Amino acid sequence: MYLKDVARVELGKFSYASNSYVDGKRASYLLIYQAPGSNALDVAKGIYDAMDNLKKSFPSDVDYVVPFESVSVVQVSISEVVKTLLEALGLGNAGGISVLCKAGGLR
């Protein structure tokens, strides 16, 4: 898999007058934007897999960090929606059962 398969890659920098630092050490950064219409979870998985594969060829004193990512917001949102749906189904079933019990008791 290539980065171009999941993203648009451009060589350049918004401003060449600044430097990047991570934990007080000079660093280079790579901004990756999700392409319109792509799946955020698939893009993130592809990027993490690619970086893990690339790390094997890094010199021993070079590492990478992901200081900011937005896919965790998507994962939490999906989890909360599933949780809410399950709770709604549970409450709906409990309500339906109690109505049936009361209706049966009236006969």
OpenMM code with the backbone's topology and positions (N, CA, C; nanometers):
from openmm import Vec3, app, unit

residues = "MET TYR LEU LYS ASP VAL ALA ARG VAL GLU LEU GLY LYS PHE SER TYR ALA SER ASN SER TYR VAL ASP GLY LYS ARG ALA SER TYR LEU LEU ILE TYR GLN ALA PRO GLY SER ASN ALA LEU ASP VAL ALA LYS GLY ILE TYR ASP ALA MET ASP ASN LEU LYS LYS SER PHE PRO SER ASP VAL ASP TYR VAL VAL PRO PHE GLU SER VAL SER VAL VAL GLN VAL SER ILE SER GLU VAL VAL LYS THR LEU LEU GLU ALA LEU GLY LEU GLY ASN ALA GLY GLY ILE SER VAL LEU CYS LYS ALA GLY GLY LEU ARG".split()
positions = [
    Vec3(0.0845, -0.1164, 0.0000),
    Vec3(0.0000, 0.0000, 0.0000),
    Vec3(0.0891, 0.1228, 0.0000),
    Vec3(0.0490, 0.2201, -0.0768),
    Vec3(0.1203, 0.3458, -0.0843),
    Vec3(0.0362, 0.4563, -0.0225),
    Vec3(0.1038, 0.5579, 0.0276),
    Vec3(0.0332, 0.6708, 0.0872),
    Vec3(-0.0592, 0.7354, -0.0161),
    Vec3(-0.0160, 0.7373, -0.1420),
    Vec3(-0.0993, 0.7958, -0.2473),
    Vec3(-0.2302, 0.7195, -0.2668),
    Vec3(-0.2365, 0.5941, -0.2200),
    Vec3(-0.3587, 0.5152, -0.2316),
    Vec3(-0.4675, 0.5631, -0.1356),
    Vec3(-0.4286, 0.6262, -0.0268),
    Vec3(-0.5265, 0.6697, 0.0738),
    Vec3(-0.5258, 0.8205, 0.0976),
    Vec3(-0.4380, 0.8937, 0.0275),
    Vec3(-0.4289, 1.0372, 0.0541),
    Vec3(-0.3665, 1.1104, -0.0637),
    Vec3(-0.3817, 1.2417, -0.0611),
    Vec3(-0.3115, 1.3268, -0.1578),
    Vec3(-0.1838, 1.3742, -0.0908),
    Vec3(-0.0716, 1.3571, -0.1551),
    Vec3(0.0573, 1.3907, -0.0957),
    Vec3(0.1173, 1.5078, -0.1713),
    Vec3(0.1607, 1.6088, -0.0968),
    Vec3(0.2251, 1.7251, -0.1566),
    Vec3(0.3543, 1.7530, -0.0817),
    Vec3(0.4579, 1.7870, -0.1560),
    Vec3(0.5841, 1.8239, -0.0941),
    Vec3(0.5838, 1.9745, -0.0776),
    Vec3(0.5935, 2.0196, 0.0433),
    Vec3(0.5930, 2.1630, 0.0667),
    Vec3(0.5612, 2.1945, 0.2103),
    Vec3(0.5690, 2.3200, 0.2423),
    Vec3(0.5436, 2.3652, 0.3769),
    Vec3(0.4733, 2.4995, 0.3682),
    Vec3(0.3769, 2.5220, 0.4550),
    Vec3(0.3024, 2.6477, 0.4528),
    Vec3(0.3966, 2.7656, 0.4746),
    Vec3(0.4850, 2.7518, 0.5710),
    Vec3(0.5814, 2.8575, 0.6005),
    Vec3(0.7166, 2.7926, 0.6274),
    Vec3(0.8166, 2.8367, 0.5578),
    Vec3(0.9511, 2.7825, 0.5785),
    Vec3(1.0275, 2.8591, 0.6866),
    Vec3(0.9610, 2.9491, 0.7560),
    Vec3(1.0260, 3.0327, 0.8568),
    Vec3(1.0133, 2.9750, 0.9970),
    Vec3(0.9525, 2.8580, 1.0124),
    Vec3(0.9333, 2.8025, 1.1459),
    Vec3(0.9952, 2.6634, 1.1561),
    Vec3(1.0148, 2.6211, 1.2797),
    Vec3(1.0697, 2.4881, 1.3055),
    Vec3(0.9710, 2.4070, 1.3868),
    Vec3(0.9818, 2.2759, 1.3781),
    Vec3(0.8941, 2.1862, 1.4524),
    Vec3(0.9715, 2.1227, 1.5666),
    Vec3(0.9017, 2.1049, 1.6794),
    Vec3(0.9622, 2.0409, 1.7955),
    Vec3(0.8623, 1.9431, 1.8562),
    Vec3(0.9125, 1.8317, 1.9041),
    Vec3(0.8338, 1.7346, 1.9805),
    Vec3(0.9147, 1.7032, 2.1053),
    Vec3(0.8558, 1.7255, 2.2211),
    Vec3(0.9245, 1.7051, 2.3492),
    Vec3(1.0566, 1.7811, 2.3541),
    Vec3(1.0580, 1.9016, 2.2975),
    Vec3(1.1771, 1.9859, 2.3011),
    Vec3(1.2854, 1.9486, 2.2018),
    Vec3(1.2624, 1.8496, 2.1171),
    Vec3(1.3614, 1.8068, 2.0182),
    Vec3(1.3132, 1.8436, 1.8789),
    Vec3(1.4086, 1.8809, 1.7923),
    Vec3(1.3740, 1.9140, 1.6537),
    Vec3(1.3042, 1.7960, 1.5882),
    Vec3(1.2056, 1.8259, 1.5065),
    Vec3(1.1291, 1.7196, 1.4415),
    Vec3(1.0823, 1.7653, 1.3045),
    Vec3(1.0491, 1.6688, 1.2244),
    Vec3(0.9819, 1.6945, 1.0972),
    Vec3(0.8390, 1.6492, 1.1139),
    Vec3(0.7501, 1.7079, 1.0400),
    Vec3(0.6113, 1.6652, 1.0531),
    Vec3(0.5514, 1.6372, 0.9163),
    Vec3(0.4538, 1.5538, 0.9187),
    Vec3(0.3833, 1.5134, 0.7989),
    Vec3(0.2348, 1.5274, 0.8277),
    Vec3(0.1702, 1.6165, 0.7550),
    Vec3(0.0266, 1.6349, 0.7713),
    Vec3(-0.0448, 1.5454, 0.6716),
    Vec3(-0.1423, 1.4735, 0.7196),
    Vec3(-0.2197, 1.3854, 0.6323),
    Vec3(-0.3658, 1.4226, 0.6476),
    Vec3(-0.4283, 1.4524, 0.5354),
    Vec3(-0.5698, 1.4889, 0.5341),
    Vec3(-0.6491, 1.3762, 0.4699),
    Vec3(-0.7654, 1.3529, 0.5227),
    Vec3(-0.8536, 1.2510, 0.4680),
    Vec3(-0.9144, 1.3014, 0.3369),
    Vec3(-0.9130, 1.2175, 0.2360),
    Vec3(-0.9727, 1.2542, 0.1074),
    Vec3(-1.1249, 1.2557, 0.1200),
    Vec3(-1.1907, 1.3480, 0.0517),
    Vec3(-1.3376, 1.3525, 0.0566),
    Vec3(-1.3988, 1.2197, 0.0116),
    Vec3(-1.4973, 1.1733, 0.0879),
    Vec3(-1.5657, 1.0494, 0.0533),
    Vec3(-1.4982, 0.9234, 0.1049),
    Vec3(-1.3826, 0.9367, 0.1669),
    Vec3(-1.3124, 0.8188, 0.2175),
    Vec3(-1.3580, 0.7865, 0.3595),
    Vec3(-1.3317, 0.6650, 0.4024),
    Vec3(-1.3701, 0.6182, 0.5347),
    Vec3(-1.2580, 0.6526, 0.6333),
    Vec3(-1.2892, 0.7318, 0.7341),
    Vec3(-1.1876, 0.7780, 0.8298),
    Vec3(-1.1175, 0.6621, 0.8992),
    Vec3(-1.1933, 0.5594, 0.9374),
    Vec3(-1.1331, 0.4457, 1.0076),
    Vec3(-1.0390, 0.3680, 0.9168),
    Vec3(-1.0775, 0.3499, 0.7901),
    Vec3(-0.9914, 0.2792, 0.6957),
    Vec3(-0.8644, 0.3584, 0.6655),
    Vec3(-0.8792, 0.4899, 0.6507),
    Vec3(-0.7632, 0.5754, 0.6240),
    Vec3(-0.6658, 0.5689, 0.7417),
    Vec3(-0.7169, 0.5816, 0.8631),
    Vec3(-0.6300, 0.5777, 0.9814),
    Vec3(-0.5590, 0.4436, 0.9924),
    Vec3(-0.6305, 0.3345, 0.9700),
    Vec3(-0.5690, 0.2016, 0.9773),
    Vec3(-0.4587, 0.1888, 0.8717),
    Vec3(-0.4860, 0.2375, 0.7506),
    Vec3(-0.3857, 0.2323, 0.6444),
    Vec3(-0.2617, 0.3130, 0.6784),
    Vec3(-0.2816, 0.4289, 0.7386),
    Vec3(-0.1677, 0.5139, 0.7753),
    Vec3(-0.0863, 0.4499, 0.8874),
    Vec3(-0.1549, 0.4002, 0.9912),
    Vec3(-0.0819, 0.3354, 1.1013),
    Vec3(-0.0073, 0.2119, 1.0530),
    Vec3(-0.0689, 0.1330, 0.9662),
    Vec3(-0.0018, 0.0146, 0.9113),
    Vec3(0.1208, 0.0551, 0.8296),
    Vec3(0.1048, 0.1596, 0.7468),
    Vec3(0.2164, 0.2062, 0.6645),
    Vec3(0.3301, 0.2587, 0.7519),
    Vec3(0.2970, 0.3347, 0.8552),
    Vec3(0.4021, 0.3888, 0.9420),
    Vec3(0.4730, 0.2779, 1.0202),
    Vec3(0.3975, 0.1782, 1.0652),
    Vec3(0.4611, 0.0649, 1.1343),
    Vec3(0.5559, -0.0090, 1.0407),
    Vec3(0.5171, -0.0207, 0.9157),
    Vec3(0.6028, -0.0870, 0.8178),
    Vec3(0.7266, -0.0019, 0.7876),
    Vec3(0.7085, 0.1295, 0.7725),
    Vec3(0.8211, 0.2195, 0.7459),
    Vec3(0.9181, 0.2265, 0.8633),
    Vec3(0.8658, 0.2157, 0.9845),
    Vec3(0.9500, 0.2242, 1.1047),
    Vec3(1.0602, 0.1186, 1.1037),
    Vec3(1.0343, 0.0060, 1.0403),
    Vec3(1.1349, -0.1013, 1.0324),
    Vec3(1.2617, -0.0558, 0.9603),
    Vec3(1.2470, 0.0432, 0.8705),
    Vec3(1.3635, 0.0905, 0.7947),
    Vec3(1.4232, 0.2194, 0.8519),
    Vec3(1.3667, 0.2719, 0.9613),
    Vec3(1.4215, 0.3920, 1.0240),
    Vec3(1.5532, 0.3580, 1.0933),
    Vec3(1.6440, 0.4546, 1.1012),
    Vec3(1.7627, 0.4358, 1.1859),
    Vec3(1.7195, 0.4154, 1.3318),
    Vec3(1.8043, 0.3536, 1.4106),
    Vec3(1.7672, 0.3189, 1.5482),
    Vec3(1.7330, 0.4407, 1.6345),
    Vec3(1.7887, 0.5570, 1.6031),
    Vec3(1.7616, 0.6757, 1.6845),
    Vec3(1.6458, 0.7610, 1.6296),
    Vec3(1.5741, 0.7092, 1.5312),
    Vec3(1.4614, 0.7818, 1.4723),
    Vec3(1.3321, 0.7081, 1.5057),
    Vec3(1.2318, 0.7840, 1.5458),
    Vec3(1.1018, 0.7269, 1.5787),
    Vec3(0.9941, 0.8209, 1.5260),
    Vec3(0.8709, 0.7818, 1.5364),
    Vec3(0.7620, 0.8700, 1.4983),
    Vec3(0.6566, 0.8703, 1.6076),
    Vec3(0.5859, 0.9810, 1.6171),
    Vec3(0.4751, 0.9928, 1.7108),
    Vec3(0.3579, 1.0547, 1.6354),
    Vec3(0.2394, 1.0279, 1.6837),
    Vec3(0.1194, 1.0886, 1.6277),
    Vec3(0.0627, 1.1792, 1.7373),
    Vec3(0.0985, 1.3085, 1.7339),
    Vec3(0.0566, 1.3970, 1.8420),
    Vec3(-0.0906, 1.4367, 1.8349),
    Vec3(-0.1494, 1.4297, 1.7176),
    Vec3(-0.2903, 1.4656, 1.7037),
    Vec3(-0.3539, 1.3781, 1.5972),
    Vec3(-0.4676, 1.3239, 1.6289),
    Vec3(-0.5451, 1.2482, 1.5316),
    Vec3(-0.6924, 1.2646, 1.5663),
    Vec3(-0.7768, 1.2576, 1.4670),
    Vec3(-0.9190, 1.2808, 1.4909),
    Vec3(-1.0026, 1.1544, 1.4788),
    Vec3(-0.9416, 1.0431, 1.4456),
    Vec3(-1.0191, 0.9202, 1.4256),
    Vec3(-1.0736, 0.8653, 1.5574),
    Vec3(-1.0100, 0.8955, 1.6691),
    Vec3(-1.0613, 0.8468, 1.7972),
    Vec3(-1.1987, 0.9077, 1.8273),
    Vec3(-1.2233, 1.0297, 1.7798),
    Vec3(-1.3541, 1.0924, 1.7969),
    Vec3(-1.4592, 1.0114, 1.7205),
    Vec3(-1.4248, 0.9660, 1.6012),
    Vec3(-1.5162, 0.8849, 1.5208),
    Vec3(-1.5434, 0.7520, 1.5914),
    Vec3(-1.4380, 0.6887, 1.6438),
    Vec3(-1.4538, 0.5602, 1.7123),
    Vec3(-1.5427, 0.5735, 1.8357),
    Vec3(-1.5220, 0.6772, 1.9147),
    Vec3(-1.6039, 0.6994, 2.0345),
    Vec3(-1.7482, 0.7285, 1.9950),
    Vec3(-1.7673, 0.8073, 1.8894),
    Vec3(-1.9029, 0.8385, 1.8434),
    Vec3(-1.9773, 0.7127, 1.8000),
    Vec3(-1.9107, 0.6263, 1.7253),
    Vec3(-1.9725, 0.5006, 1.6819),
    Vec3(-2.0075, 0.4155, 1.8031),
    Vec3(-1.9174, 0.4072, 1.8977),
    Vec3(-1.9404, 0.3289, 2.0190),
    Vec3(-2.0611, 0.3819, 2.0967),
    Vec3(-2.0714, 0.5132, 2.1084),
    Vec3(-2.1830, 0.5740, 2.1818),
    Vec3(-2.3164, 0.5516, 2.1101),
    Vec3(-2.3151, 0.5571, 1.9776),
    Vec3(-2.4383, 0.5329, 1.9014),
    Vec3(-2.4846, 0.3889, 1.9214),
    Vec3(-2.3912, 0.2940, 1.9130),
    Vec3(-2.4256, 0.1529, 1.9344),
    Vec3(-2.4793, 0.1325, 2.0759),
    Vec3(-2.4140, 0.1931, 2.1742),
    Vec3(-2.4582, 0.1814, 2.3135),
    Vec3(-2.5999, 0.2370, 2.3304),
    Vec3(-2.6251, 0.3537, 2.2709),
    Vec3(-2.7576, 0.4159, 2.2811),
    Vec3(-2.8643, 0.3308, 2.2133),
    Vec3(-2.8317, 0.2736, 2.0972),
    Vec3(-2.9276, 0.1861, 2.0283),
    Vec3(-2.9607, 0.0626, 2.1123),
    Vec3(-2.8582, 0.0037, 2.1722),
    Vec3(-2.8815, -0.1143, 2.2560),
    Vec3(-2.9664, -0.0790, 2.3784),
    Vec3(-2.9380, 0.0357, 2.4380),
    Vec3(-3.0182, 0.0796, 2.5529),
    Vec3(-3.1633, 0.1047, 2.5111),
    Vec3(-3.1826, 0.1671, 2.3948),
    Vec3(-3.3175, 0.1952, 2.3467),
    Vec3(-3.3923, 0.0651, 2.3173),
    Vec3(-3.3241, -0.0305, 2.2572),
    Vec3(-3.3874, -0.1600, 2.2310),
    Vec3(-3.4239, -0.2298, 2.3617),
    Vec3(-3.3353, -0.2227, 2.4592),
    Vec3(-3.3614, -0.2847, 2.5892),
    Vec3(-3.4790, -0.2204, 2.6599),
    Vec3(-3.4845, -0.0882, 2.6577),
    Vec3(-3.5960, -0.0177, 2.7214),
    Vec3(-3.7264, -0.0427, 2.6463),
    Vec3(-3.7176, -0.0474, 2.5153),
    Vec3(-3.8370, -0.0737, 2.4352),
    Vec3(-3.8927, -0.2120, 2.4619),
    Vec3(-3.8033, -0.3098, 2.4722),
    Vec3(-3.8478, -0.4468, 2.5013),
    Vec3(-3.9036, -0.4571, 2.6426),
    Vec3(-3.8397, -0.3914, 2.7372),
    Vec3(-3.8880, -0.3959, 2.8758),
    Vec3(-4.0249, -0.3298, 2.8854),
    Vec3(-4.0418, -0.2185, 2.8145),
    Vec3(-4.1706, -0.1504, 2.8142),
    Vec3(-4.2781, -0.2348, 2.7487),
    Vec3(-4.2429, -0.3007, 2.6407),
    Vec3(-4.3384, -0.3877, 2.5725),
    Vec3(-4.3795, -0.5052, 2.6580),
    Vec3(-4.2858, -0.5623, 2.7311),
    Vec3(-4.3150, -0.6762, 2.8187),
    Vec3(-4.4068, -0.6328, 2.9326),
    Vec3(-4.3788, -0.5147, 2.9915),
    Vec3(-4.4631, -0.4694, 3.1025),
    Vec3(-4.6049, -0.4377, 3.0553),
    Vec3(-4.6197, -0.3840, 2.9327),
    Vec3(-4.7533, -0.3580, 2.8783),
    Vec3(-4.8264, -0.4890, 2.8558),
    Vec3(-4.7562, -0.5894, 2.8035),
    Vec3(-4.8196, -0.7207, 2.7809),
    Vec3(-4.8604, -0.7839, 2.9127),
    Vec3(-4.7778, -0.7725, 3.0156),
    Vec3(-4.8113, -0.8303, 3.1464),
    Vec3(-4.9340, -0.7619, 3.2057),
    Vec3(-4.9383, -0.6288, 3.1943),
    Vec3(-5.0532, -0.5564, 3.2491),
    Vec3(-5.1798, -0.5885, 3.1711),
    Vec3(-5.1666, -0.5966, 3.0386),
    Vec3(-5.2831, -0.6273, 2.9559),
    Vec3(-5.3328, -0.7687, 2.9848),
    Vec3(-5.2406, -0.8597, 3.0083),
    Vec3(-5.2789, -0.9974, 3.0425),
    Vec3(-5.3444, -1.0048, 3.1781),
    Vec3(-5.3050, -0.9186, 3.2705),
    Vec3(-5.3609, -0.9180, 3.4044),
    Vec3(-5.5018, -0.8609, 3.4087),
    Vec3(-5.5355, -0.7792, 3.3093),
    Vec3(-5.6677, -0.7186, 3.3058),
    Vec3(-5.7750, -0.8190, 3.2611),
    Vec3(-5.7352, -0.9223, 3.1948),
    Vec3(-5.8345, -1.0202, 3.1451),
    Vec3(-5.8816, -1.0990, 3.2562),
] * unit.nanometer
topology = app.Topology()
chain = topology.addChain("A")
for resn in residues:
    res = topology.addResidue(resn, chain)
    for name in ("N", "CA", "C"):
        topology.addAtom(name, app.Element.getBySymbol(name[0]), res)
